[in-house]
Amino acid sequence: MAEDLRVNAALVIPGAELSERFSRSSGPGGQGVNTADSRVELSFDVAGSRVLAEHVRRRALARLAARLVDGVVTIAASEYRTQLANRKAARERLASLLRDAVLPPAPPRRATKPSRGARERRLTAKHQRGALKKDRRSTGD
């Protein structure tokens, strides 16, 4: 049984809800690549999870929609030569992905206007730049 995955302080995915598959990896490893199942696919059923609160599940499903297959998100890791290192990398990537997906939305931006002084400084800078460009022009003699 896989160990629990800590996403953030409030969310811990139990190992029972994670699914790991191992297969042969391409890349570094020499002849060992042909015999060792070092590639890891870590899957988490977002739609069917009992750990996620309903509003968090909806937010995660919406933000991960492009990565989901039947409500399941899958992370593959094969950059390391050992299965253990790839398992760790996959878990870190899944935690990071879920951490970003369950963040509450940013507060809406409050519209503001530039101050009178800021408008004046902007116009003064524009006039100075225009005068500089005017001075550079040839007189057409």
Salt bridges, closest charged atoms under 4 A:
GLU20 OE1 - ARG87 NH2 3.00
ASP37 OD1 - ARG24 NE 3.85
GLU41 OE1 - ARG21 NH1 3.36
GLU41 OE2 - ARG39 NH1 2.57
GLU54 OE1 - ARG57 NE 3.37
GLU54 OE2 - ARG58 NH1 3.88
GLU79 OE2 - ARG93 NH1 2.85
GLU92 OE2 - LYS88 NZ 3.97
GLU120 OE2 - ARG116 NE 3.26
